[in-house]
Structure formats: structure tokens, C-alpha cells
Amino acid sequence: MSKVTFNELLDAGAHFGHLRRKWNPNMAPYIFMEKNGIHIIDLHKTAAKIDEAGNAIKQIAKSGKKIMFVATKKQAKDIVSSMVKEVNMPYVVERWPGGMLTNFSTIRKAVRKMSSIDKLMASPAFNDISKRERLQIQRERVKLEVTLGSISDLNRLPAAVFIVDILKEHIAVAEAKKLGIPIFAIVDTNSDPLLVDFPIPANDDASKSISLIIKAMTDAIQEGLNERQMEREKRQDDVEEVEEDADIEEVEETKIIIDEDDEEEEVVKTKKPKAKAKAKVAVEDESGEKKTVKKAPAKKTVAKKTTEN
């Protein structure tokens, strides 16, 4: 993950806080100084918190889970929608629908209704409906697309929530805390960082500051997704290697069996001449001991001589 430098944060105006009279005392550890009645945020701590949040988000993305981005502020809508789309994560840039997290089953029903409307509009039966009903269905589809179109792929609760302004999105913060979902957020000097698991002290009103931090988070998510893909390919290669090794072992086993058969054949072949040799020795032993074997050919020769006479 590419680290955000001090100069980049300074150029983006991330160090500007709110007026002193609007500050939250819990933000004191992240405030560097006060100048002209405005608090200045310590950008060294901001950079450290960005790295900490980026590493945590990277691990969540690497595990294959979803991170929902929430930014309904005017200056953050386009930034979040354009950057988060690239990493295929859900986001909410319009009005936060109450119960988005705590009443997720009802939200899923609305998403399924939107998909059923899409199927109806794509079917030939849609032309058979009256013009008035078609207009009503199309308007309902547009309304659902505005509020729920960006979370249509979200099949279960997100593993984490990233919020740009926790004061404006206090309902989202309350729902996430109720369900125990980790919260990442850009926290300005008028906000309470204790409500957030991973606070990033920075200016949440400047578009450049928001863009810089969101870019760092999306880069971390992309790295996590890339590592997940690499690990999946590595596991697949390991499985293929194991299968190849198993095939090689089977071939070696067949070779060993063939060799054993050859040895048995050799043993059989060597046994036969040994048996013959033993038989010859036995015959010689018997011929040496018994003279009757030698007399038989002598009788034959005598018989031949008598016939000649």
C-alpha cells in the first residue's frame, strides 16, 4: 500500500479543523495547535492513522468480505461513488435508509423487488401492461436504484463500514455499533473519535482531503483483493502439483511391479537349468554306483556283432 506523506496531506488541506468553540475534547490528542481561533490537526498522527486503517481494511478485503462506504455529503458523493466502484464495494451516497444494517432482511427484500422489476421490464409481457402502469413501475425502479442500486450485490451484512462524517451519518454509526461492525471514519475536530474503531483525524469538509484518504483506502482494498487472487492461484497450482505427483507415484509403482515380475521370470528360468543339472548329477551318481546302466549298451553292441556273423 502506498503511504500518504505529510506533504500530500498538507497540500490537500487535511490539517484544517473547526472553530475552537465547536471542538470535541476527545479530539485533544490529535490537535497540534490553535491558530486564529481554528484548531490545526497533527498530520503526523493523521498519516499514522491512515496506515493503521489501511492495513486493517486490506486484511478485511483479503478475507473476501465487503466494506461499505457511507458519504452523503455533497462534496464527497462523486468522489466516493467513482473510487469505490473500481474496487467493487458497496456504498451509500444518497440518503441513508433507516435500518440499512439493523433491518437488513427488509432491505434485501427491496433489492429482490428491484431485480424482479428488471426481469419484468426485459420480458415481452411488459408491453402488454397499460402505459400508466409501465410509468409507475419505471418510476419505482428509478427510486429503488437511487437508494439501493449501489448495494444490489450485497448479500449479507458488511464486515466493516467507512464513514466520511460521523456527525452527519450518526444513524449509520449507531446501527454499526449496535451490530458490532467495525467503523472506519474521517474524524474532524468537532467529532468524537471514541465512537469509531479506526479514526482518521482530518478535515472532512475539503474535497481534496476526502479524495486523498478515500484513494488510500481503495488502494489498500485493491492490494488485499490482488493478494487473495494470488493465494487462490497458488493453492490451485499446489493442487495440480499434488495430482501430478500422485500420477508419477502410480507410474513408479507399476514399474516396480513389472520389475518384480521380471525377477520372478528370471528365477523360474534359472530354476529349470538347475533342476536339469541336478538330474544329470543324479544320473552320473547312479551310473557310477550301479553297473547295470553301463551293461545295457554293451549288450546292444554284442547283438550287432552276432547279426553280422
HELIX and SHEET records of a PDB file:
HELIX    1   1 PHE A    6  ALA A   12  1                                   7    
HELIX    2   2 ARG A   20  LYS A   22  5                                   3    
HELIX    3   3 PRO A   25  TYR A   30  5                                   6    
HELIX    4   4 LEU A   43  LYS A   62  1                                  20    
HELIX    5   5 LYS A   74  GLU A   86  1                                  13    
HELIX    6   6 PHE A  104  ALA A  122  1                                  19    
HELIX    7   7 PRO A  124  ASP A  128  5                                   5    
HELIX    8   8 LYS A  131  LEU A  148  1                                  18    
HELIX    9   9 GLY A  149  ILE A  151  5                                   3    
HELIX   10  10 HIS A  170  LEU A  179  1                                  10    
HELIX   11  11 PRO A  193  LEU A  195  5                                   3    
HELIX   12  12 SER A  207  GLU A  289  1                                  83    
HELIX   13  13 THR A  292  GLU A  308  1                                  17    
SHEET    1   A 3 PHE A  16  LEU A  19  0                                        
SHEET    2   A 3 ILE A  38  ILE A  41 -1                                        
SHEET    3   A 3 ILE A  31  LYS A  35 -1                                        
SHEET    1   B 5 TYR A  91  VAL A  92  0                                        
SHEET    2   B 5 ILE A  67  VAL A  70  1                                        
SHEET    3   B 5 ALA A 160  ILE A 163  1                                        
SHEET    4   B 5 ILE A 183  VAL A 187  1                                        
SHEET    5   B 5 PHE A 198  PRO A 201  1                                        
END                                                                             
